Amino acid sequence: MSEGFTLWFTGLSGAGKSTLANLAAAELRQRGHRVEVLDGDEVRTNLSKGLGFSKEDRDTNIRRIGYVCRLLARNGVIAISAAISPYRDIRDEVRREHDRFFEVYVKCTLDALVERDVKGLYKKAIAGEIKNFTGVSDPYEEPLSPELVVETHRETRDESFVRLIRTLETQGYIYRNGAGR
């Protein structure tokens, strides 16, 4: 059984967290790892139903995701979280509770997010139609020292994905493809 860890994607809505999380999950499964993805939207439906978007509710949601990731990781699973997780103090609290934690900051400019926003949520938030929207009317606190920063407004999805996998390999979280387990 491979050693579990938590792979934590953080960043604004639409930055590419879920896309990269799902690409990583497929690659890691193909390499023989046990993997579970906790996507922010799915967790809100199944684990955190009834929570709103106040700071307290957001913190509770992230703590719940962190708790499940920790349980999975200690049982040999690579637990992947793809949630905005806007507040640094809670992300750092979750990190402290894990033996092996790899944070990926999926960074993207607000201009690029507005441009690629198919649902029009950013435009509505900027116009004041959506309250407490992270990155517009509610803060997003960038990580101070994540294990990896990918800039999805500057690099392609595939470039970000390759950098992620290579960094996981070089930092000893996973073996190079074809290497021993």
N, C-alpha and C positions, 0 to 999 in steps of 0.2 A: 504494500500500500504506500502511495506517495504521501509526503508530508503536506498537510493542509496549510493554507494561509488565506488571508483576506485580501482581495484585490478590489480597492475602493476607488471608483470613478466619481469625481466631483466636478461641477461646472454648471454654467447657466443652462436653462432650458433650451434645447435645440443645438447645443454645442457639439453633440456627437457621442455622449456617454453610452447610451444604449446600443448604438451602432458598434462602437468599439468593444463593449462588453460582450455582445453576441458574437462578434468575430473572434474574440479571445476565447470565449467558451467553446466554440466549434473547434478551434485549433487545439486547445488543451484536451478536449475529449478525444480528438483524433490521435493525440499522443498518449492516450491511455489514462488520463487523469479523471477523477470523479469531480464534477463541477456542478454548482448550482448558481443561478443568476437571480438576484433579488433586484428587480427593476422598480424604480420609485413609484411609477403609476400603478403597477400590479400590487405592490406592498400596500399602498393607500387603499386599494379595493379590498384586499384580503386580510391584512394584518393590522392595519391602522384605520379601519372604517370608522367614521364619525369624528376623526380629527380634522380640525380646520387648518388655517394657515397663519395662526398667531405664532410668535416666537416659541412659546411654551409647547404648542402642538407640534411644531416642526421639530423641536428638540426631542420630544417624546417619540416621534416617528423615527428619527435617526438613531436614537438609543435602541429602539426595537430592532431595527435593521442590524445594528452593530451586534446586538445580543445573538440574533439568529446566525449571523456570520461567524461569530466566535464559537458557537456550538458546532457548526458545520466544520470549521477549520480544525478544531481540536479532535475531530473524528476523521481526519484525513481528506477532507473535501476542500477544493479550492472554491471559496465563497466569493462571488463577485457581486458587488453592490454598484448599482447605477442610479444614484439619487442625487439631486441637486446639492443637498447637505450644505446649506448656505453659511452656517455659523462655525467659525474656526474652533471655538472652545469645545463644542460638542464633537466635532471631528477629532480633535486632539484627545478628548476623553475616550472616545471609542478606540482610538489608536492605542492608548495606554492599557486598555483591557485585552489587547491581543498580543500573542507571542510573535506572530509573523504578520506584518501589515504592510501592504504596498499601495501607496496613494498615487493616483494619476489625476493630475489637474488637466481637465479638458478645457483649454482656454480658447475663447473666441470673442472677437470684438462685438460690441452691441450693434454696430452698423451691419456686420455680416449676418448676425442673428436676425435682425429686422428684414434683411434682404431675402434670407432663405426660409422665413417663417410662413409656411403654407397655411396655417390656421389664422394668421393675422393677430395673434395674441399680443405680440410686442407693440404693434401699432395701437391696439386697444389700450394697452397698459400705459403707453406714452401719452395717449389722449385722455387718460384718467378714467377710462371705462372699466378697468380691472384694478382693484385695490390689492395691496400687498403682493405685487408681482416682483419676484426676485430679480435684481439687476436693474429695475426701473424705479419702483416705489418702495421696495424693501431691499435691504443690503445683501450683497454677496461678499463674503470675506475670503479673499484668495488665500490658499495655503501658503505658509511661509517656507516650508522645505519638503515638498512632495518628492517621492522617489523619481517621478517623471512628470514633465510638462509637455503636452502635445498642443500645438497651436493649429486648430482645425481651420482657421481662416487663412493660414499660410501654407499648410501642407495637405496633401490628399489623404483620404481615408486610409489608403493602402500604406502610405508613408508613415502615418501615425501608428498603424497596426504593426508594421515591421519594427519600428523603434520600440514599441511596447514589448513585443516578444523577445527581441534582442536584449533589452534591458532586464527582463525577467530572467533570461538565461545568464547574462554576465553577473547578475547579483545573486545567483544561486537559488532562485525560487523554483525554477524548472530546469530540466536538462535540455541541452541542445537536441534538436530533432534527430533521432537515431541513436542517441547516447543511452547508456544504461539507466534503469529506473531505480 
